[in-house]
Amino acid sequence: MENNKLKFKTNINCGGCIEKVTPFLNEVAGEGHWTVDTSTKDKILTVDDGITSVDAVMSSVQKAGYKIEEVNN
């Protein structure tokens, strides 16, 4: 069974931004359990569900200095 994904709109725009937010997201979600698609307008952050909470992800991205909004599936 495939895990569901948590999805968020962000303003994480480029590789440098991803580099800046990486330690924050690795701390709450774990390395390899999240991705950011910077090629889309909404810069979608996808996190494996069941590893962390929506609040923890949102807080970590905000601490890194970025905007984040949950996308309801």
N, CA, C and O atoms as CSV, one atom per row, in Angstrom:
chain,resi,resn,atom,element,x,y,z
A,1,MET,N,N,0.836,-1.183,0.000
A,1,MET,CA,C,0.000,0.000,0.000
A,1,MET,C,C,0.881,1.247,0.000
A,1,MET,O,O,1.807,1.366,0.802
A,2,GLU,N,N,0.583,2.165,-0.902
A,2,GLU,CA,C,1.381,3.390,-1.015
A,2,GLU,C,C,0.965,4.382,0.060
A,2,GLU,O,O,-0.223,4.563,0.326
A,3,ASN,N,N,1.958,5.025,0.677
A,3,ASN,CA,C,1.672,6.055,1.678
A,3,ASN,C,C,1.047,7.266,1.016
A,3,ASN,O,O,1.367,7.601,-0.124
A,4,ASN,N,N,0.153,7.917,1.740
A,4,ASN,CA,C,-0.371,9.200,1.287
A,4,ASN,C,C,0.719,10.245,1.453
A,4,ASN,O,O,1.697,10.039,2.171
A,5,LYS,N,N,0.534,11.350,0.786
A,5,LYS,CA,C,1.511,12.434,0.842
A,5,LYS,C,C,0.848,13.685,1.395
A,5,LYS,O,O,-0.319,13.959,1.118
A,6,LEU,N,N,1.605,14.436,2.176
A,6,LEU,CA,C,1.186,15.765,2.603
A,6,LEU,C,C,1.693,16.731,1.545
A,6,LEU,O,O,2.839,16.628,1.108
A,7,LYS,N,N,0.844,17.675,1.125
A,7,LYS,CA,C,1.247,18.621,0.079
A,7,LYS,C,C,1.035,20.044,0.559
A,7,LYS,O,O,0.055,20.361,1.233
A,8,PHE,N,N,1.997,20.901,0.186
A,8,PHE,CA,C,1.988,22.295,0.614
A,8,PHE,C,C,2.418,23.196,-0.535
A,8,PHE,O,O,3.306,22.841,-1.311
A,9,LYS,N,N,1.783,24.370,-0.644
A,9,LYS,CA,C,2.267,25.432,-1.526
A,9,LYS,C,C,3.341,26.181,-0.753
A,9,LYS,O,O,3.190,26.434,0.442
A,10,THR,N,N,4.428,26.537,-1.436
A,10,THR,CA,C,5.513,27.264,-0.768
A,10,THR,C,C,6.044,28.364,-1.686
A,10,THR,O,O,5.605,28.505,-2.827
A,11,ASN,N,N,6.985,29.130,-1.173
A,11,ASN,CA,C,7.743,30.066,-2.009
A,11,ASN,C,C,9.217,29.654,-2.043
A,11,ASN,O,O,10.105,30.503,-2.121
A,12,ILE,N,N,9.466,28.351,-1.984
A,12,ILE,CA,C,10.813,27.780,-2.110
A,12,ILE,C,C,11.099,27.702,-3.616
A,12,ILE,O,O,10.627,26.788,-4.293
A,13,ASN,N,N,11.870,28.661,-4.133
A,13,ASN,CA,C,11.959,28.880,-5.580
A,13,ASN,C,C,13.107,28.206,-6.315
A,13,ASN,O,O,13.002,27.971,-7.518
A,14,CYS,N,N,14.197,27.888,-5.631
A,14,CYS,CA,C,15.391,27.464,-6.367
A,14,CYS,C,C,16.223,26.493,-5.532
A,14,CYS,O,O,15.890,26.182,-4.388
A,15,GLY,N,N,17.296,26.031,-6.128
A,15,GLY,CA,C,18.190,25.115,-5.435
A,15,GLY,C,C,18.771,25.696,-4.164
A,15,GLY,O,O,18.942,24.985,-3.173
A,16,GLY,N,N,19.078,26.989,-4.185
A,16,GLY,CA,C,19.599,27.648,-2.988
A,16,GLY,C,C,18.580,27.670,-1.868
A,16,GLY,O,O,18.919,27.505,-0.696
A,17,CYS,N,N,17.321,27.878,-2.244
A,17,CYS,CA,C,16.239,27.865,-1.252
A,17,CYS,C,C,16.084,26.464,-0.658
A,17,CYS,O,O,15.918,26.303,0.552
A,18,ILE,N,N,16.141,25.462,-1.525
A,18,ILE,CA,C,16.028,24.078,-1.054
A,18,ILE,C,C,17.177,23.764,-0.104
A,18,ILE,O,O,16.980,23.120,0.926
A,19,GLU,N,N,18.374,24.221,-0.454
A,19,GLU,CA,C,19.542,24.005,0.404
A,19,GLU,C,C,19.327,24.626,1.786
A,19,GLU,O,O,19.703,24.039,2.801
A,20,LYS,N,N,18.723,25.815,1.818
A,20,LYS,CA,C,18.490,26.505,3.086
A,20,LYS,C,C,17.454,25.781,3.953
A,20,LYS,O,O,17.604,25.717,5.173
A,21,VAL,N,N,16.409,25.239,3.327
A,21,VAL,CA,C,15.322,24.613,4.083
A,21,VAL,C,C,15.617,23.141,4.420
A,21,VAL,O,O,14.963,22.564,5.289
A,22,THR,N,N,16.588,22.540,3.743
A,22,THR,CA,C,16.894,21.113,3.928
A,22,THR,C,C,17.116,20.705,5.381
A,22,THR,O,O,16.494,19.737,5.819
A,23,PRO,N,N,17.969,21.387,6.158
A,23,PRO,CA,C,18.168,20.915,7.538
A,23,PRO,C,C,16.889,20.979,8.374
A,23,PRO,O,O,16.681,20.147,9.258
A,24,PHE,N,N,16.040,21.955,8.099
A,24,PHE,CA,C,14.789,22.091,8.845
A,24,PHE,C,C,13.836,20.941,8.515
A,24,PHE,O,O,13.240,20.348,9.413
A,25,LEU,N,N,13.695,20.629,7.225
A,25,LEU,CA,C,12.793,19.547,6.825
A,25,LEU,C,C,13.356,18.176,7.182
A,25,LEU,O,O,12.602,17.279,7.558
A,26,ASN,N,N,14.668,18.005,7.070
A,26,ASN,CA,C,15.263,16.727,7.461
A,26,ASN,C,C,15.037,16.446,8.943
A,26,ASN,O,O,14.874,15.295,9.346
A,27,GLU,N,N,15.030,17.504,9.748
A,27,GLU,CA,C,14.828,17.337,11.188
A,27,GLU,C,C,13.426,16.819,11.511
A,27,GLU,O,O,13.267,15.988,12.406
A,28,VAL,N,N,12.413,17.298,10.797
A,28,VAL,CA,C,11.038,16.890,11.123
A,28,VAL,C,C,10.528,15.731,10.277
A,28,VAL,O,O,9.686,14.959,10.738
A,29,ALA,N,N,11.025,15.592,9.041
A,29,ALA,CA,C,10.493,14.560,8.153
A,29,ALA,C,C,11.499,13.463,7.829
A,29,ALA,O,O,11.116,12.354,7.458
A,30,GLY,N,N,12.777,13.769,7.968
A,30,GLY,CA,C,13.809,12.795,7.649
A,30,GLY,C,C,14.280,12.924,6.211
A,30,GLY,O,O,13.498,13.212,5.305
A,31,GLU,N,N,15.556,12.708,6.023
A,31,GLU,CA,C,16.159,12.801,4.696
A,31,GLU,C,C,15.504,11.794,3.754
A,31,GLU,O,O,15.306,10.633,4.112
A,32,GLY,N,N,15.177,12.242,2.568
A,32,GLY,CA,C,14.581,11.356,1.567
A,32,GLY,C,C,13.078,11.200,1.675
A,32,GLY,O,O,12.478,10.457,0.898
A,33,HIS,N,N,12.459,11.886,2.622
A,33,HIS,CA,C,11.008,11.760,2.814
A,33,HIS,C,C,10.249,13.003,2.386
A,33,HIS,O,O,9.074,13.156,2.719
A,34,TRP,N,N,10.904,13.892,1.652
A,34,TRP,CA,C,10.249,15.108,1.173
A,34,TRP,C,C,10.901,15.573,-0.120
A,34,TRP,O,O,12.069,15.280,-0.377
A,35,THR,N,N,10.142,16.300,-0.931
A,35,THR,CA,C,10.645,16.892,-2.166
A,35,THR,C,C,9.945,18.230,-2.401
A,35,THR,O,O,8.839,18.459,-1.913
A,36,VAL,N,N,10.602,19.105,-3.151
A,36,VAL,CA,C,9.999,20.367,-3.574
A,36,VAL,C,C,10.081,20.421,-5.096
A,36,VAL,O,O,11.153,20.248,-5.676
A,37,ASP,N,N,8.942,20.662,-5.735
A,37,ASP,CA,C,8.904,20.808,-7.187
A,37,ASP,C,C,8.952,22.293,-7.523
A,37,ASP,O,O,7.924,22.971,-7.528
A,38,THR,N,N,10.152,22.794,-7.804
A,38,THR,CA,C,10.318,24.225,-8.092
A,38,THR,C,C,9.901,24.576,-9.518
A,38,THR,O,O,9.906,25.752,-9.884
A,39,SER,N,N,9.541,23.584,-10.326
A,39,SER,CA,C,9.138,23.861,-11.709
A,39,SER,C,C,7.665,24.244,-11.822
A,39,SER,O,O,7.219,24.666,-12.890
A,40,THR,N,N,6.906,24.105,-10.739
A,40,THR,CA,C,5.487,24.460,-10.772
A,40,THR,C,C,5.272,25.837,-10.162
A,40,THR,O,O,6.083,26.316,-9.369
A,41,LYS,N,N,4.172,26.462,-10.543
A,41,LYS,CA,C,3.841,27.807,-10.052
A,41,LYS,C,C,3.741,27.833,-8.528
A,41,LYS,O,O,4.179,28.792,-7.892
A,42,ASP,N,N,3.165,26.785,-7.944
A,42,ASP,CA,C,2.925,26.759,-6.498
A,42,ASP,C,C,4.089,26.200,-5.690
A,42,ASP,O,O,4.008,26.140,-4.463
A,43,LYS,N,N,5.182,25.785,-6.358
A,43,LYS,CA,C,6.376,25.276,-5.656
A,43,LYS,C,C,5.968,24.241,-4.602
A,43,LYS,O,O,6.193,24.438,-3.407
A,44,ILE,N,N,5.369,23.144,-5.056
A,44,ILE,CA,C,4.756,22.169,-4.163
A,44,ILE,C,C,5.805,21.366,-3.387
A,44,ILE,O,O,6.691,20.734,-3.961
A,45,LEU,N,N,5.668,21.419,-2.074
A,45,LEU,CA,C,6.445,20.585,-1.152
A,45,LEU,C,C,5.607,19.351,-0.861
A,45,LEU,O,O,4.456,19.467,-0.440
A,46,THR,N,N,6.170,18.177,-1.080
A,46,THR,CA,C,5.493,16.916,-0.810
A,46,THR,C,C,6.271,16.181,0.274
A,46,THR,O,O,7.486,16.011,0.178
A,47,VAL,N,N,5.551,15.746,1.311
A,47,VAL,CA,C,6.165,15.051,2.445
A,47,VAL,C,C,5.440,13.726,2.636
A,47,VAL,O,O,4.212,13.675,2.576
A,48,ASP,N,N,6.193,12.651,2.867
A,48,ASP,CA,C,5.571,11.364,3.162
A,48,ASP,C,C,4.715,11.488,4.408
A,48,ASP,O,O,5.169,12.005,5.429
A,49,ASP,N,N,3.476,11.017,4.328
A,49,ASP,CA,C,2.558,11.068,5.463
A,49,ASP,C,C,2.924,9.980,6.472
A,49,ASP,O,O,3.519,8.961,6.119
A,50,GLY,N,N,2.562,10.212,7.720
A,50,GLY,CA,C,2.796,9.233,8.771
A,50,GLY,C,C,4.147,9.379,9.444
A,50,GLY,O,O,4.438,8.668,10.406
A,51,ILE,N,N,4.977,10.289,8.954
A,51,ILE,CA,C,6.311,10.494,9.518
A,51,ILE,C,C,6.315,11.676,10.470
A,51,ILE,O,O,7.003,11.663,11.490
A,52,THR,N,N,5.545,12.695,10.129
A,52,THR,CA,C,5.507,13.927,10.902
A,52,THR,C,C,4.126,14.543,10.763
A,52,THR,O,O,3.277,14.017,10.043
A,53,SER,N,N,3.902,15.643,11.440
A,53,SER,CA,C,2.594,16.302,11.382
A,53,SER,C,C,2.620,17.493,10.426
A,53,SER,O,O,3.680,18.028,10.101
A,54,VAL,N,N,1.442,17.890,9.989
A,54,VAL,CA,C,1.303,19.081,9.152
A,54,VAL,C,C,1.886,20.284,9.879
A,54,VAL,O,O,2.625,21.072,9.289
A,55,ASP,N,N,1.556,20.428,11.162
A,55,ASP,CA,C,2.043,21.568,11.944
A,55,ASP,C,C,3.564,21.600,12.023
A,55,ASP,O,O,4.166,22.670,11.926
A,56,ALA,N,N,4.191,20.439,12.199
A,56,ALA,CA,C,5.652,20.384,12.295
A,56,ALA,C,C,6.305,20.804,10.981
A,56,ALA,O,O,7.301,21.527,10.985
A,57,VAL,N,N,5.751,20.354,9.864
A,57,VAL,CA,C,6.292,20.730,8.555
A,57,VAL,C,C,6.142,22.229,8.341
A,57,VAL,O,O,7.088,22.903,7.932
A,58,MET,N,N,4.949,22.748,8.618
A,58,MET,CA,C,4.699,24.173,8.407
A,58,MET,C,C,5.607,25.026,9.285
A,58,MET,O,O,6.149,26.033,8.829
A,59,SER,N,N,5.772,24.632,10.522
A,59,SER,CA,C,6.628,25.369,11.446
A,59,SER,C,C,8.085,25.354,10.983
A,59,SER,O,O,8.765,26.378,11.045
A,60,SER,N,N,8.564,24.203,10.522
A,60,SER,CA,C,9.968,24.104,10.110
A,60,SER,C,C,10.248,24.963,8.880
A,60,SER,O,O,11.299,25.598,8.799
A,61,VAL,N,N,9.324,24.990,7.926
A,61,VAL,CA,C,9.514,25.808,6.725
A,61,VAL,C,C,9.476,27.292,7.090
A,61,VAL,O,O,10.260,28.084,6.567
A,62,GLN,N,N,8.568,27.663,7.981
A,62,GLN,CA,C,8.492,29.056,8.428
A,62,GLN,C,C,9.753,29.466,9.181
A,62,GLN,O,O,10.224,30.592,9.019
A,63,LYS,N,N,10.306,28.577,9.999
A,63,LYS,CA,C,11.554,28.871,10.714
A,63,LYS,C,C,12.704,29.106,9.738
A,63,LYS,O,O,13.615,29.886,10.016
A,64,ALA,N,N,12.654,28.424,8.591
A,64,ALA,CA,C,13.688,28.602,7.569
A,64,ALA,C,C,13.494,29.903,6.794
A,64,ALA,O,O,14.354,30.293,6.004
A,65,GLY,N,N,12.361,30.574,7.020
A,65,GLY,CA,C,12.122,31.870,6.395
A,65,GLY,C,C,11.244,31.845,5.156
A,65,GLY,O,O,11.259,32.790,4.368
A,66,TYR,N,N,10.481,30.775,4.974
A,66,TYR,CA,C,9.650,30.642,3.780
A,66,TYR,C,C,8.172,30.584,4.137
A,66,TYR,O,O,7.791,30.255,5.260
A,67,LYS,N,N,7.351,30.914,3.141
A,67,LYS,CA,C,5.901,30.834,3.297
A,67,LYS,C,C,5.449,29.427,2.941
A,67,LYS,O,O,6.041,28.770,2.084
A,68,ILE,N,N,4.391,28.971,3.610
A,68,ILE,CA,C,3.873,27.630,3.359
A,68,ILE,C,C,2.385,27.615,3.650
A,68,ILE,O,O,1.908,28.253,4.588
A,69,GLU,N,N,1.663,26.873,2.826
A,69,GLU,CA,C,0.219,26.745,2.971
A,69,GLU,C,C,-0.158,25.310,2.617
A,69,GLU,O,O,0.262,24.795,1.581
A,70,GLU,N,N,-0.943,24.671,3.466
A,70,GLU,CA,C,-1.353,23.294,3.204
A,70,GLU,C,C,-2.275,23.242,1.992
A,70,GLU,O,O,-3.141,24.100,1.820
A,71,VAL,N,N,-2.080,22.225,1.155
A,71,VAL,CA,C,-2.963,21.965,0.023
A,71,VAL,C,C,-3.840,20.794,0.420
A,71,VAL,O,O,-3.340,19.709,0.715
A,72,ASN,N,N,-5.140,21.009,0.428
A,72,ASN,CA,C,-6.071,19.927,0.764
A,72,ASN,C,C,-6.303,19.067,-0.461
A,72,ASN,O,O,-6.676,19.559,-1.526
A,73,ASN,N,N,-6.074,17.768,-0.293
A,73,ASN,CA,C,-6.238,16.837,-1.425
A,73,ASN,C,C,-7.682,16.528,-1.674
A,73,ASN,O,O,-8.003,15.765,-2.585
